[in-house]
Amino acid sequence: MSKAAELQIPLSELKVGMTVKLPLSWTDHPFLFNQIEIEKSAHIELIKTLNVSYVTLIGGGELLTDDVAPEVEEVSPTPEQVAADSKILVRKSIRMGQQRFTKGASDCRATFSKLGADPQGAYRSAATLVEELMDHLKETDTPHLALVNPGEDISVNQHGVSIAVLSMMIGQALAMNHSQLRDIAMGSLFHDIGKLKVPDVIRRKKNNLSDHEINFLNMHPNFGYDMLDKLGLFSSEALDIVQHHHEWVDGSGFPHGLKGKQIALTTQVVSLVNDFDRLLRGGEGRSPQVALGYLFKNRVGKHEAELISTLVKVLGIYPPGTMVQLSDGQVAKVMITTSEVQKPIVWSCTLDGQNARLRFLAEESEDIIGVLKADELSSSALKTLDGNSTVSFYFSSL
């Protein structure tokens, strides 16, 4: 929305140092965005070649000459301009989320690699990553989730970042304090580090593990706890997450079969998110929406009902990565959740994979009328929507 100080000014008043907004669709000018910081006279000359007689002044009003009236009527952008600008911002948010996720996973991998030789340096790196996650969580008043693609074979560090993001969202929804959110972030990043002590032949085996292999794999929480505890750097709360992220409140989890309040709330949050993430992968191959529904119906008793309800609230009715059928006959993939839970931002196409575009369902009369499985899409639509990609999450910067 335009601020009161934003004025419509003629092109003759343009000065280097101003920030202005063009009254054009982003497709009708050569700049990356409609809002432009005028850094050199060439920018002014380029603006003067455009089919406009005015621009809206965003910043740099002190550069105006005295005879420019400050009471000039404010110009409202057209609906087409608003829509174009919004789509640019969403595309930027999607790219930024992917870049931040990739960087976070890379930083986490580097931290893991120097944990043995330089534990204090590794901890400092991890603490820096935690603060970046905290900054990204707090970047907007009402954070939402964006879909990111970790690649075909998700690693321990990529998994850790995705678990941290979703767990922190739940923690914030539960009004946890900064210390608790930091413990959740740190514990999530390292929760599966013990798996690095498990032989690859077991860890990467997709199914049909022997009883011996299952028992060995289930020792990874203790492996991780022992690795980190001896360093004397991590908080007891973060260490508890590492050791007990597979504990369930009914006592059926491992490694210690803890029950109820024996499991710290921060650990319960990560346990729930880890369980949901497991349902997205492996043999089940469920979509995010189906996995969420399964967890809501079948995991009551394994996790506190309040935490499951909070997870549903954070993910929305249609979590990022869910394939959906739209009321206009097109199919789509949910990209970003919004405050209107039934109206996410989606990437849609026709049934044959044509006319792909980003859509704001909150601004349309079209609705989601159903959830689709990947095998219900044509091969062309599946390719267009990247329907077989692994689902991970990061904070949306919108």
C-alpha positions as CSV (number, residue, x, y, z in Angstrom):
1,M,0.0,0.0,0.0
2,S,1.2,3.5,-0.8
3,K,2.3,5.6,2.1
4,A,1.1,9.2,2.6
5,A,4.5,10.5,1.8
6,E,4.5,8.8,-1.7
7,L,3.8,11.5,-4.3
8,Q,3.2,11.5,-8.0
9,I,5.9,13.6,-9.6
10,P,6.6,14.5,-13.2
11,L,9.7,13.0,-14.9
12,S,11.3,16.5,-15.0
13,E,11.7,16.2,-11.2
14,L,13.7,12.9,-11.3
15,K,17.0,13.1,-9.4
16,V,19.8,10.6,-8.7
17,G,19.2,9.3,-5.2
18,M,15.5,9.0,-5.5
19,T,13.5,5.8,-5.2
20,V,10.5,5.7,-7.5
21,K,7.7,3.3,-8.7
22,L,6.7,3.1,-12.3
23,P,2.9,3.1,-13.2
24,L,3.5,0.2,-15.5
25,S,3.3,-3.6,-15.6
26,W,6.6,-5.2,-15.0
27,T,6.4,-6.6,-18.6
28,D,6.4,-3.0,-20.0
29,H,9.7,-1.8,-18.9
30,P,13.3,-3.1,-18.8
31,F,13.9,-2.9,-15.0
32,L,13.8,-5.9,-12.8
33,F,11.1,-4.4,-10.5
34,N,8.6,-1.6,-10.7
35,Q,10.3,0.1,-7.7
36,I,13.6,1.6,-8.9
37,E,16.5,3.1,-7.0
38,I,17.9,5.8,-9.3
39,E,21.6,5.4,-8.9
40,K,22.8,7.2,-12.0
41,S,21.6,9.6,-14.6
42,A,21.2,6.8,-17.2
43,H,18.3,5.4,-15.1
44,I,16.6,8.8,-15.5
45,E,17.1,8.9,-19.2
46,L,15.8,5.3,-19.6
47,I,12.7,6.2,-17.6
48,K,12.0,9.1,-19.8
49,T,11.9,6.8,-22.9
50,L,9.0,4.9,-21.4
51,N,5.4,5.7,-22.1
52,V,4.7,7.5,-18.8
53,S,4.3,11.1,-17.7
54,Y,4.8,10.6,-14.0
55,V,6.2,8.2,-11.4
56,T,5.4,7.7,-7.7
57,L,8.1,9.0,-5.3
58,I,8.9,6.4,-2.6
59,G,12.1,7.9,-1.2
60,G,14.3,10.9,-1.6
61,G,11.7,13.6,-1.2
62,E,14.3,16.0,0.1
63,L,15.7,16.2,-3.4
64,L,12.5,17.7,-4.8
65,T,12.6,21.4,-5.9
66,D,10.5,23.8,-3.8
67,D,7.8,24.3,-6.5
68,V,6.6,20.7,-6.4
69,A,3.5,20.6,-4.3
70,P,3.5,18.0,-1.6
71,E,-0.3,17.7,-1.8
72,V,-0.2,16.1,-5.2
73,E,-2.9,13.4,-5.4
74,E,-1.7,10.0,-4.6
75,V,-2.0,7.6,-7.5
76,S,-3.3,4.1,-6.8
77,P,-1.9,1.3,-8.9
78,T,-4.2,-0.6,-11.2
79,P,-5.3,-4.2,-10.2
80,E,-3.1,-5.4,-13.1
81,Q,0.0,-3.6,-11.6
82,V,-0.7,-4.9,-8.2
83,A,-1.0,-8.5,-9.5
84,A,2.2,-8.2,-11.5
85,D,4.1,-6.8,-8.5
86,S,2.7,-9.5,-6.2
87,K,3.8,-12.3,-8.6
88,I,7.3,-10.9,-8.8
89,L,7.5,-10.8,-5.0
90,V,6.3,-14.4,-4.7
91,R,8.8,-15.7,-7.3
92,K,11.5,-13.8,-5.4
93,S,10.3,-15.4,-2.2
94,I,10.3,-18.9,-3.7
95,R,13.8,-18.4,-5.0
96,M,15.0,-16.9,-1.7
97,G,13.5,-19.8,0.3
98,Q,15.3,-22.3,-1.9
99,Q,18.6,-20.4,-1.7
100,R,18.4,-20.1,2.1
101,F,17.5,-23.8,2.5
102,T,20.4,-24.8,0.3
103,K,22.8,-22.5,2.1
104,G,21.5,-23.8,5.5
105,A,22.1,-27.4,4.5
106,S,25.5,-26.6,3.1
107,D,26.5,-24.8,6.4
108,C,25.2,-27.7,8.4
109,R,27.3,-30.1,6.4
110,A,30.4,-28.0,6.9
111,T,29.6,-27.9,10.6
112,F,29.3,-31.7,10.8
113,S,32.6,-32.1,9.0
114,K,34.6,-30.2,11.5
115,L,32.9,-31.4,14.7
116,G,35.7,-33.8,15.5
117,A,38.7,-31.7,14.7
118,D,37.4,-28.3,15.7
119,P,34.3,-28.8,18.0
120,Q,34.3,-25.2,19.2
121,G,34.4,-23.9,15.7
122,A,31.7,-26.3,14.7
123,Y,29.5,-25.1,17.6
124,R,30.1,-21.4,16.6
125,S,29.1,-22.2,13.0
126,A,26.0,-24.1,14.3
127,A,25.1,-21.1,16.5
128,T,25.4,-18.7,13.6
129,L,23.1,-20.9,11.5
130,V,20.6,-21.0,14.4
131,E,20.6,-17.2,14.5
132,E,20.0,-17.1,10.8
133,L,17.0,-19.4,11.2
134,M,15.7,-17.2,14.0
135,D,16.1,-14.1,11.9
136,H,14.2,-15.8,9.0
137,L,11.4,-16.9,11.3
138,K,10.9,-13.4,12.7
139,E,11.3,-11.7,9.3
140,T,7.5,-11.3,8.9
141,D,4.8,-10.8,11.6
142,T,2.9,-13.9,10.3
143,P,5.4,-16.4,8.8
144,H,4.2,-19.0,6.3
145,L,5.8,-22.1,4.8
146,A,7.3,-22.3,1.3
147,L,8.1,-25.5,-0.6
148,V,11.7,-26.2,-1.3
149,N,13.4,-29.0,-3.3
150,P,16.3,-30.8,-1.5
151,G,17.1,-33.0,-4.4
152,E,16.5,-36.7,-5.1
153,D,18.4,-38.1,-2.1
154,I,17.8,-36.0,1.0
155,S,20.8,-35.9,3.3
156,V,21.0,-35.8,7.1
157,N,21.8,-32.0,7.0
158,Q,19.0,-31.2,4.6
159,H,16.6,-33.2,6.7
160,G,17.8,-31.3,9.8
161,V,17.1,-27.9,8.3
162,S,13.6,-28.9,7.1
163,I,12.8,-30.3,10.6
164,A,14.2,-27.2,12.3
165,V,12.0,-24.9,10.1
166,L,8.7,-26.7,10.8
167,S,9.5,-27.3,14.4
168,M,10.3,-23.6,15.0
169,M,7.0,-22.6,13.3
170,I,5.2,-24.9,15.8
171,G,7.2,-23.5,18.7
172,Q,6.3,-20.0,17.7
173,A,2.6,-20.9,17.4
174,L,2.8,-22.2,20.9
175,A,4.3,-18.9,22.1
176,M,7.7,-20.5,23.1
177,N,10.4,-18.0,24.1
178,H,13.6,-17.3,22.2
179,S,15.6,-19.8,24.3
180,Q,13.2,-22.6,23.6
181,L,13.1,-21.8,19.8
182,R,16.9,-21.8,19.7
183,D,17.1,-25.1,21.5
184,I,14.5,-26.5,19.0
185,A,16.6,-25.2,16.1
186,M,19.9,-26.5,17.4
187,G,18.5,-29.9,18.4
188,S,16.7,-30.3,15.1
189,L,19.9,-29.5,13.1
190,F,21.8,-32.2,15.0
191,H,19.0,-34.7,15.8
192,D,20.1,-37.3,13.3
193,I,23.9,-36.8,13.5
194,G,24.1,-40.2,15.2
195,K,23.1,-41.8,11.9
196,L,26.6,-40.9,10.6
197,K,27.8,-43.7,13.0
198,V,25.5,-46.2,11.3
199,P,27.1,-47.9,8.2
200,D,25.9,-46.6,4.9
201,V,24.7,-50.0,3.8
202,I,22.2,-49.9,6.6
203,R,21.4,-46.2,6.6
204,R,20.7,-46.0,2.9
205,K,18.8,-49.3,2.7
206,K,15.2,-48.4,1.6
207,N,13.4,-51.4,3.1
208,N,13.5,-55.0,4.3
209,L,16.0,-54.3,7.1
210,S,16.8,-57.3,9.3
211,D,16.1,-57.2,13.0
212,H,19.8,-56.6,13.7
213,E,19.9,-53.7,11.3
214,I,16.8,-52.1,12.7
215,N,18.2,-52.4,16.2
216,F,21.5,-50.9,15.1
217,L,19.7,-48.0,13.3
218,N,17.6,-47.4,16.3
219,M,20.7,-46.7,18.3
220,H,21.4,-43.5,16.4
221,P,19.8,-41.2,19.0
222,N,22.3,-42.5,21.7
223,F,25.2,-42.3,19.2
224,G,24.3,-38.6,18.5
225,Y,23.9,-37.8,22.2
226,D,27.2,-39.3,23.1
227,M,29.0,-37.5,20.2
228,L,27.7,-34.1,21.3
229,D,27.5,-34.5,25.1
230,K,31.2,-35.1,25.5
231,L,32.0,-31.8,23.8
232,G,30.4,-29.9,26.7
233,L,29.1,-27.2,24.4
234,F,25.4,-28.0,23.7
235,S,22.5,-27.1,26.0
236,S,20.8,-30.0,27.9
237,E,17.6,-29.1,26.0
238,A,19.2,-29.5,22.6
239,L,20.9,-32.7,23.7
240,D,17.5,-34.1,24.9
241,I,16.1,-33.5,21.4
242,V,19.0,-35.4,19.9
243,Q,18.5,-38.3,22.2
244,H,14.8,-38.5,22.5
245,H,13.4,-37.3,19.1
246,H,11.9,-40.8,18.6
247,E,10.1,-41.0,21.9
248,W,6.3,-40.9,21.8
249,V,4.1,-39.9,24.7
250,D,2.4,-43.4,25.0
251,G,5.8,-44.9,25.8
252,S,6.1,-46.8,22.5
253,G,9.1,-44.9,21.2
254,F,12.8,-45.4,21.6
255,P,15.5,-45.5,23.0
256,H,14.1,-45.2,26.5
257,G,10.4,-45.7,26.2
258,L,9.6,-42.4,27.9
259,K,6.0,-41.4,28.5
260,G,4.0,-38.1,28.7
261,K,5.7,-35.3,30.6
262,Q,8.9,-37.3,30.8
263,I,9.5,-36.0,27.4
264,A,10.3,-32.2,27.2
265,L,7.8,-30.1,25.2
266,T,10.6,-28.9,22.9
267,T,11.5,-32.6,22.2
268,Q,7.9,-33.5,21.7
269,V,7.6,-30.9,19.0
270,V,10.6,-32.2,17.1
271,S,9.4,-35.8,17.6
272,L,6.1,-34.9,16.0
273,V,7.6,-33.1,13.0
274,N,10.1,-36.0,12.5
275,D,7.2,-38.4,12.5
276,F,5.3,-36.3,9.9
277,D,8.5,-36.0,7.8
278,R,9.0,-39.8,7.9
279,L,5.4,-40.3,6.5
280,L,6.4,-38.1,3.5
281,R,9.3,-40.4,2.6
282,G,10.2,-44.1,2.6
283,G,7.7,-46.8,1.6
284,E,4.5,-44.8,2.4
285,G,5.2,-42.1,-0.2
286,R,2.2,-40.0,1.0
287,S,1.5,-36.5,-0.2
288,P,1.9,-33.8,2.5
289,Q,-1.9,-33.4,2.9
290,V,-2.5,-37.2,3.1
291,A,0.4,-37.6,5.5
292,L,-1.1,-34.9,7.7
293,G,-4.5,-36.5,7.6
294,Y,-3.0,-39.9,8.5
295,L,-1.1,-38.4,11.4
296,F,-4.2,-36.5,12.6
297,K,-6.3,-39.7,12.5
298,N,-3.8,-42.4,13.5
299,R,-1.2,-40.8,15.8
300,V,-3.5,-39.4,18.5
301,G,-2.0,-41.0,21.7
302,K,1.5,-41.1,20.1
303,H,1.7,-37.3,20.2
304,E,-0.2,-34.7,22.3
305,A,-3.4,-33.7,20.6
306,E,-2.6,-30.0,21.0
307,L,0.7,-30.4,19.2
308,I,-1.0,-32.3,16.3
309,S,-3.6,-29.5,16.0
310,T,-0.8,-26.9,16.0
311,L,1.0,-28.8,13.2
312,V,-2.3,-28.8,11.2
313,K,-2.6,-25.1,11.8
314,V,1.0,-24.3,10.7
315,L,0.8,-26.5,7.6
316,G,-2.6,-25.5,6.6
317,I,-5.3,-27.6,5.0
318,Y,-3.1,-28.0,1.9
319,P,0.6,-28.1,2.9
320,P,3.3,-27.0,0.4
321,G,4.0,-29.8,-2.0
322,T,0.4,-31.1,-2.1
323,M,-0.9,-31.8,-5.6
324,V,-4.5,-30.5,-6.1
325,Q,-7.4,-30.3,-8.5
326,L,-8.7,-26.8,-9.2
327,S,-12.4,-26.0,-10.0
328,D,-11.4,-24.7,-13.4
329,G,-10.2,-28.2,-14.4
330,Q,-6.5,-27.4,-14.0
331,V,-4.1,-29.2,-11.7
332,A,-1.6,-27.5,-9.4
333,K,1.1,-27.9,-6.8
334,V,0.9,-25.9,-3.6
335,M,3.9,-23.6,-3.2
336,I,3.3,-21.3,-0.3
337,T,0.7,-21.3,2.5
338,T,-1.3,-18.1,3.2
339,S,-3.5,-16.7,5.9
340,E,-6.5,-18.0,3.9
341,V,-5.9,-21.7,4.6
342,Q,-8.1,-22.9,1.7
343,K,-6.5,-20.5,-0.8
344,P,-2.7,-21.1,-1.0
345,I,-0.4,-19.9,-3.7
346,V,0.0,-22.6,-6.4
347,W,1.8,-23.5,-9.6
348,S,-0.8,-24.7,-12.0
349,C,-1.1,-26.2,-15.5
350,T,-3.6,-27.8,-17.8
351,L,-4.2,-31.6,-17.6
352,D,-1.6,-32.0,-20.4
353,G,1.0,-29.9,-18.7
354,Q,0.5,-26.7,-20.7
355,N,0.1,-23.0,-19.7
356,A,2.0,-23.3,-16.4
357,R,1.6,-20.2,-14.2
358,L,1.8,-19.0,-10.6
359,R,-1.6,-18.3,-9.1
360,F,-3.0,-16.6,-6.0
361,L,-6.1,-18.5,-5.3
362,A,-7.0,-15.9,-2.6
363,E,-7.5,-13.4,-5.5
364,E,-9.5,-15.8,-7.6
365,S,-13.0,-17.3,-7.6
366,E,-11.5,-20.8,-8.3
367,D,-11.2,-23.3,-5.5
368,I,-9.3,-26.4,-4.7
369,I,-11.8,-29.3,-5.1
370,G,-9.6,-32.3,-4.4
371,V,-6.2,-33.7,-3.6
372,L,-4.4,-35.7,-6.2
373,K,-1.7,-38.4,-6.1
374,A,1.2,-38.2,-8.4
375,D,0.0,-41.2,-10.4
376,E,-3.3,-39.5,-11.1
377,L,-1.5,-36.8,-13.2
378,S,-0.5,-37.2,-16.8
379,S,3.2,-37.6,-17.4
380,S,3.3,-34.1,-18.9
381,A,1.6,-32.5,-16.0
382,L,3.7,-34.4,-13.6
383,K,6.8,-33.1,-15.3
384,T,5.5,-29.5,-15.4
385,L,4.6,-29.5,-11.7
386,D,7.7,-31.5,-10.7
387,G,5.3,-33.8,-8.9
388,N,7.8,-36.5,-7.9
389,S,10.2,-34.2,-6.2
390,T,11.0,-34.6,-2.5
391,V,9.1,-32.3,-0.2
392,S,11.0,-30.0,2.3
393,F,10.1,-26.7,3.8
394,Y,11.5,-23.3,4.5
395,F,10.1,-20.0,5.8
396,S,8.4,-17.8,3.3
397,S,9.9,-14.3,3.2
398,L,6.5,-12.7,2.1
